[in-house]
Amino acid sequence: MARYTGADCRRCRREKMKLFLKGSKCDGPKCPFESRPFPPGQHGRGRTKESEYLLQHREKQKARRVYGVLEKQFRGYYDEAVSKKGKTGEVLLQILETRLDNAVYRAGWASSRDMARQLVKHGHFLVNGKKVDIPSYRIKEHDIIEVREKSREMTPFVVASAQAGSRTVPAWLESIPSQFKVLVHALPSRQVIDTQVQEQLIVELYSK
């Protein structure tokens, strides 16, 4: 499966904001964005004319990078959002939020989405009692996500369980560290998705 293999911090600098792709490193003084909060490259400090298209394109790239999705898959999510009821941009964010890797990250079982993706791919999670090793697997309302019993003694899960409560879990999920479970109470609405993306700009870009 294709994935981005470059430096994560360059992506934050390109978007001129922290995307929190490296977990706890993003909150510390060693974060490269703290010392170089400008786009990478020879002309990173130069002024770029921000046309309407550029603003729309950057917003799309930002969303892709936050959720770790490549262009082809992202476009597929957009086409699916168009075919569903509701505001296309909000439906698109809901689709991205209900990926299994994102839910694992949101529930506090991984310090970043990259880490969550790796844990899912290695088969450490069950959904409704069945092993799921596909990061893009879409969870549904009333699903139960849990760490496999054989995996619970592994360092990432011991650490995550000990640090339970240090990060806010969104209202549509309920994390139960003592049972290594996550309950999906509902599908997320736009009001509870804190991703700093102007989804309408993405809709405008793709609808041209």
C-alpha positions as CSV (number, residue, x, y, z in Angstrom):
1,M,0.0,0.0,0.0
2,A,1.4,3.4,-1.0
3,R,2.1,5.9,1.7
4,Y,4.1,9.1,2.2
5,T,7.7,8.3,3.3
6,G,9.2,11.8,3.6
7,A,9.8,14.0,6.6
8,D,6.6,14.8,8.5
9,C,7.9,18.1,9.8
10,R,8.2,19.4,6.2
11,R,4.5,18.9,5.8
12,C,3.7,21.1,8.8
13,R,6.1,23.8,7.5
14,R,4.5,23.6,4.1
15,E,1.0,24.3,5.6
16,K,2.4,27.0,7.9
17,M,0.9,25.3,11.0
18,K,1.4,22.4,13.2
19,L,-0.5,19.3,12.0
20,F,0.6,17.2,15.0
21,L,1.9,14.4,12.9
22,K,4.7,13.3,15.3
23,G,2.8,13.0,18.6
24,S,4.5,14.4,21.7
25,K,7.5,15.8,19.7
26,C,5.1,18.4,18.3
27,D,4.5,19.8,21.8
28,G,8.2,20.1,22.7
29,P,10.9,22.6,21.9
30,K,12.6,20.2,19.5
31,C,9.7,20.6,17.0
32,P,11.3,22.0,13.8
33,F,8.3,24.2,13.3
34,E,9.2,26.2,16.4
35,S,12.5,27.4,14.8
36,R,11.5,27.4,11.1
37,P,7.8,28.3,10.9
38,F,8.0,28.9,7.1
39,P,7.7,26.6,4.1
40,P,10.7,24.5,3.2
41,G,12.8,25.1,0.2
42,Q,15.0,27.9,-1.2
43,H,12.1,30.3,-1.5
44,G,10.3,29.3,1.6
45,R,10.6,32.7,3.2
46,G,9.4,34.5,0.0
47,R,6.0,35.9,-0.4
48,T,3.6,33.7,-2.5
49,K,0.6,35.2,-4.2
50,E,-2.3,33.5,-2.5
51,S,-4.8,33.0,-5.4
52,E,-8.2,31.5,-4.8
53,Y,-7.0,28.2,-6.3
54,L,-3.9,28.1,-4.1
55,L,-6.0,28.6,-1.0
56,Q,-8.3,25.8,-2.0
57,H,-5.4,23.5,-2.9
58,R,-3.5,24.1,0.3
59,E,-6.7,23.3,2.3
60,K,-7.1,20.0,0.5
61,Q,-3.4,19.2,1.1
62,K,-3.7,20.1,4.7
63,A,-6.7,17.7,5.2
64,R,-4.9,14.9,3.3
65,R,-1.8,15.3,5.5
66,V,-3.6,15.5,8.8
67,Y,-5.4,12.2,8.1
68,G,-2.5,10.5,6.2
69,V,-4.4,9.9,3.0
70,L,-3.0,9.9,-0.5
71,E,-4.7,11.8,-3.4
72,K,-6.5,9.0,-5.1
73,Q,-8.1,7.7,-1.9
74,F,-8.9,11.3,-0.8
75,R,-10.7,11.9,-4.1
76,G,-12.6,8.7,-3.6
77,Y,-13.8,9.9,-0.2
78,Y,-14.9,13.2,-1.8
79,D,-16.9,11.4,-4.5
80,E,-18.6,9.3,-1.8
81,A,-19.4,12.4,0.2
82,V,-21.0,14.0,-2.8
83,S,-23.3,11.0,-3.2
84,K,-24.6,11.2,0.4
85,K,-27.1,13.4,2.0
86,G,-25.9,16.5,3.9
87,K,-23.2,19.1,3.3
88,T,-20.5,17.5,1.2
89,G,-17.6,19.1,3.2
90,E,-19.0,17.9,6.6
91,V,-19.7,14.4,5.2
92,L,-16.2,14.3,3.9
93,L,-14.7,15.1,7.4
94,Q,-17.0,12.5,8.9
95,I,-15.7,9.8,6.5
96,L,-12.1,10.7,7.4
97,E,-12.9,10.7,11.1
98,T,-14.5,7.2,11.1
99,R,-11.4,5.5,9.7
100,L,-10.2,3.0,12.2
101,D,-6.7,4.4,12.5
102,N,-8.2,7.9,13.3
103,A,-10.5,6.4,15.9
104,V,-7.6,4.6,17.6
105,Y,-5.7,7.9,17.7
106,R,-8.6,9.9,18.9
107,A,-9.3,7.4,21.7
108,G,-5.7,7.9,23.0
109,W,-4.3,4.5,22.1
110,A,-1.6,6.0,19.9
111,S,0.3,9.3,20.1
112,S,-0.1,10.0,16.3
113,R,-2.2,8.8,13.4
114,D,1.0,7.3,11.9
115,M,1.5,5.2,15.0
116,A,-2.2,4.3,15.1
117,R,-2.0,3.2,11.4
118,Q,1.0,1.0,12.2
119,L,-0.7,-0.6,15.2
120,V,-3.8,-1.4,13.2
121,K,-1.8,-2.9,10.3
122,H,0.0,-5.2,12.7
123,G,-3.3,-6.6,13.8
124,H,-3.5,-5.4,17.4
125,F,-7.1,-4.4,17.3
126,L,-10.5,-6.1,17.1
127,V,-13.7,-4.5,15.9
128,N,-16.8,-6.3,17.3
129,G,-14.7,-9.3,18.2
130,K,-13.0,-9.7,14.8
131,K,-9.4,-8.8,14.0
132,V,-9.2,-5.8,11.6
133,D,-5.8,-4.9,10.1
134,I,-7.0,-2.3,7.6
135,P,-6.3,1.3,8.7
136,S,-9.0,2.7,6.4
137,Y,-11.7,0.4,7.8
138,R,-14.7,2.5,8.5
139,I,-16.2,2.1,12.0
140,K,-20.0,2.5,12.5
141,E,-22.2,3.6,15.4
142,H,-22.3,1.2,18.3
143,D,-19.1,-0.6,17.2
144,I,-16.7,-1.8,19.9
145,I,-13.0,-1.5,19.3
146,E,-10.6,-3.3,21.6
147,V,-7.0,-4.2,21.9
148,R,-6.3,-7.9,21.3
149,E,-5.6,-9.8,24.6
150,K,-2.2,-11.0,23.3
151,S,-1.2,-7.4,22.6
152,R,-2.1,-5.8,25.9
153,E,1.2,-6.3,27.6
154,M,3.1,-4.6,24.7
155,T,4.8,-1.3,25.6
156,P,2.6,1.1,23.5
157,F,-0.6,-0.2,25.1
158,V,0.9,-0.2,28.6
159,V,2.0,3.4,28.2
160,A,-1.3,4.4,26.6
161,S,-3.3,2.8,29.5
162,A,-1.1,4.6,32.1
163,Q,-1.5,7.9,30.4
164,A,-5.3,7.6,30.0
165,G,-7.0,10.9,30.6
166,S,-4.1,13.1,29.5
167,R,-5.7,13.7,26.2
168,T,-9.3,14.7,25.6
169,V,-11.4,12.0,23.9
170,P,-14.1,13.4,21.6
171,A,-17.7,12.9,22.7
172,W,-18.6,10.4,20.0
173,L,-16.1,7.9,21.4
174,E,-15.7,6.5,24.9
175,S,-12.4,5.0,25.9
176,I,-12.3,2.4,28.7
177,P,-8.6,1.9,29.4
178,S,-9.2,-0.7,32.2
179,Q,-10.8,-2.9,29.6
180,F,-8.7,-1.9,26.6
181,K,-11.9,-0.9,24.8
182,V,-13.3,2.0,22.8
183,L,-17.1,2.4,22.4
184,V,-18.4,4.2,19.3
185,H,-21.5,6.0,20.6
186,A,-22.3,7.9,17.4
187,L,-20.9,9.2,14.1
188,P,-19.1,12.5,14.6
189,S,-20.8,15.7,13.6
190,R,-18.9,18.8,12.4
191,Q,-19.3,20.4,15.8
192,V,-17.2,17.8,17.6
193,I,-14.4,17.5,14.9
194,D,-11.6,19.8,15.9
195,T,-9.6,19.5,12.7
196,Q,-8.6,23.0,11.6
197,V,-9.7,22.7,8.0
198,Q,-12.1,24.9,5.9
199,E,-13.8,22.0,4.2
200,Q,-15.9,24.3,1.9
201,L,-12.7,25.3,0.1
202,I,-12.0,21.6,-0.7
203,V,-15.6,21.3,-2.1
204,E,-15.0,24.4,-4.2
205,L,-11.7,23.0,-5.5
206,Y,-13.2,19.6,-6.6
207,S,-16.4,21.0,-7.9
208,K,-14.8,23.1,-10.6
